[in-house]
Amino acid sequence: MAALHALTQAPRHAGGDGDVSGKRFLIACGGTGGHLSPGIALAEGLVACGHRVTLLISHKKVDARLVEKYPHFTFLRIPGAPFSWKPVGLARFLWQQLKGLAFGLILVRRERPHAVVGFGGFTTASIILAGFLHRVPVALHEANHVPGRAIRRLSKLARRVYLPPGVALPGLKEGKLLSLGLPVRREIVREAAASARTALDLDPKQPVLVILGGSQGATALNDWARANAAAFAADGVQTYCVTGLGKNQGEVTEYLRRDGGTAKVIFSPFCDRMGTLMSAADLVVSRAGAGTLAELARCGTPSVLIPFPHAADNHQEANARYFMEQGGGITLAQSCMDELAPAVRELIANETELRKFRDALQRLDQANALGVMIADIEQLTGGTSAAPKTASSSAPLHASAGGSTS
Ligand SMILES: CC(=O)N[C@H]1[C@@H](OP(=O)(O)OP(=O)(O)OC[C@H]2O[C@@H](n3ccc(=O)[nH]c3=O)[C@H](O)[C@@H]2O)O[C@H](CO)[C@@H](O)[C@@H]1O
């Protein structure tokens, strides 16, 4: 019951109950970067409008690492465990959900939020149910082109369900659905390639290939990077591979180029400047998580996508297919990894092709997703607050006091 104890000890928001300016929101977004990043983006937007937010995250290492950069927000760790059909895993899941529900009920009673917003995953269910039981408006956001288990089950409790363009949820009551892209954190912007490379300690003049495996890293892509980086370096292409936490300690190697000089190969366990890294890249090889795809579109960086073949309901394949159909990149099945190096070699040298992808990415970028979501949440919770501030990227953050995790 440590989490419940932590909740009763957790700091209250600045302004307290007597502060009537702005509204209070709970955002359930833990378990993986793909849920956490849009949750942080929404928090940034709501706070810039004068509201107060608490973000509910999981106990996973990746959540802890991702939130390090946002000490001005209040994060609470909610009990939860991933779903499993195996008896021990199922028992753990049910027990943690029960603890999560108790946690959620106390939290919602204490905070009296104007709405609870969930981004899916195993930490969402308990807090959404708690909000529903307390008759608080509930909204759900699905990032993937195949809705996940949590969103499918909880959609009946929600007043609003945000789904990616072209995605439907059978049985969803009319009027509940709003088609919406993924809110992207405000630090993710296109930077000049040369300065982005310099910031990452890369040569600003040499092409860059970036390898990304989502928030946890992808062993198949890391192995491929290790096997091919020296050959790319010989051709004068620098490689930057983000391996995932615990999958390497960080390495920088210089290889000889065929034409003289050297090219760098960097392996890093985590990147907390994803906008800079994507801006530095001529081409990205990546898994097809919805968060990464939205950020690639925002930064206008072409990609070769290798969907994670074991993702629930093969949703990464559906994400990648949509992205490819819109002209944002190309897709290759993991079973065809031997075709990846020739494809990368051909594409990274083909400026005409890369430019076509960049043009399509500009059209794919859902730049207004955050603004639309905030306007809709305002409306769901009774209209705009007394003194709204703009959600522009230049607005100062003034989140709840005592930004903390517990
Ligand atoms: C294996 C799996 O099922 N993954 C799912 C998980 O994605 P997962 O969390 O793996 O990956 P996503 O690509 O969706 O998002 C990763 C997020 O983490 C950030 N990041 C990542 C690595 C890093 O070093 N630094 C960093 O900041 C990225 O900038 C991005 O914002 O949730 C997504 C959203 O539901 C799904 O689409 C993915 O299919």
The ligand as a MOL file (V3000), in Angstrom:
LIG
                    3D

  0  0  0     0  0            999 V3000
M  V30 BEGIN CTAB
M  V30 COUNTS 39 41 0 0 0
M  V30 BEGIN ATOM
M  V30 1 C 6.2980 -1.9310 -28.4530 0
M  V30 2 C 5.0320 -1.1570 -28.4060 0
M  V30 3 O 3.9590 -1.7350 -28.3080 0
M  V30 4 N 5.1790 0.1660 -28.4530 0
M  V30 5 C 4.0140 1.0550 -28.3940 0
M  V30 6 C 4.3220 2.2440 -27.4770 0
M  V30 7 O 5.3770 2.9250 -28.1090 0
M  V30 8 P 6.7680 3.4230 -27.5380 0
M  V30 9 O 6.6460 4.0850 -26.2520 0
M  V30 10 O 7.7600 2.3440 -27.6280 0
M  V30 11 O 7.1750 4.3910 -28.7220 0
M  V30 12 P 6.5750 5.6740 -29.4030 0
M  V30 13 O 7.3270 5.7140 -30.6440 0
M  V30 14 O 5.0990 5.7240 -29.5560 0
M  V30 15 O 6.9640 6.8930 -28.4330 0
M  V30 16 C 8.2230 7.0230 -27.8900 0
M  V30 17 C 8.2700 8.3490 -27.1860 0
M  V30 18 O 9.3640 8.3320 -26.2980 0
M  V30 19 C 10.2690 9.3790 -26.6380 0
M  V30 20 N 11.6420 8.9070 -26.4490 0
M  V30 21 C 12.0060 7.6580 -26.8530 0
M  V30 22 C 13.2890 7.2290 -26.6850 0
M  V30 23 C 14.2240 8.1070 -26.1020 0
M  V30 24 O 15.4060 7.7830 -25.9200 0
M  V30 25 N 13.8250 9.3300 -25.7330 0
M  V30 26 C 12.5440 9.7700 -25.8830 0
M  V30 27 O 12.2310 10.8970 -25.5380 0
M  V30 28 C 10.0100 9.7000 -28.0930 0
M  V30 29 O 10.4480 11.0020 -28.3860 0
M  V30 30 C 8.4980 9.5030 -28.1650 0
M  V30 31 O 7.8170 10.6440 -27.7060 0
M  V30 32 O 3.1820 3.1240 -27.4310 0
M  V30 33 C 2.8260 3.6830 -28.6970 0
M  V30 34 C 1.6200 4.5880 -28.4680 0
M  V30 35 O 0.5300 3.8730 -28.0210 0
M  V30 36 C 2.5360 2.5730 -29.7070 0
M  V30 37 O 2.2990 3.1390 -30.9740 0
M  V30 38 C 3.7230 1.6170 -29.7770 0
M  V30 39 O 3.4530 0.5760 -30.6820 0
M  V30 END ATOM
M  V30 BEGIN BOND
M  V30 1 1 1 2
M  V30 2 2 2 3
M  V30 3 1 2 4
M  V30 4 1 4 5
M  V30 5 1 5 6
M  V30 6 1 5 38
M  V30 7 1 6 7
M  V30 8 1 6 32
M  V30 9 1 7 8
M  V30 10 2 8 9
M  V30 11 1 8 10
M  V30 12 1 8 11
M  V30 13 1 11 12
M  V30 14 2 12 13
M  V30 15 1 12 14
M  V30 16 1 12 15
M  V30 17 1 15 16
M  V30 18 1 16 17
M  V30 19 1 17 18
M  V30 20 1 17 30
M  V30 21 1 18 19
M  V30 22 1 19 20
M  V30 23 1 19 28
M  V30 24 1 20 21
M  V30 25 1 20 26
M  V30 26 2 21 22
M  V30 27 1 22 23
M  V30 28 2 23 24
M  V30 29 1 23 25
M  V30 30 1 25 26
M  V30 31 2 26 27
M  V30 32 1 28 29
M  V30 33 1 28 30
M  V30 34 1 30 31
M  V30 35 1 32 33
M  V30 36 1 33 34
M  V30 37 1 33 36
M  V30 38 1 34 35
M  V30 39 1 36 37
M  V30 40 1 36 38
M  V30 41 1 38 39
M  V30 END BOND
M  V30 END CTAB
M  END
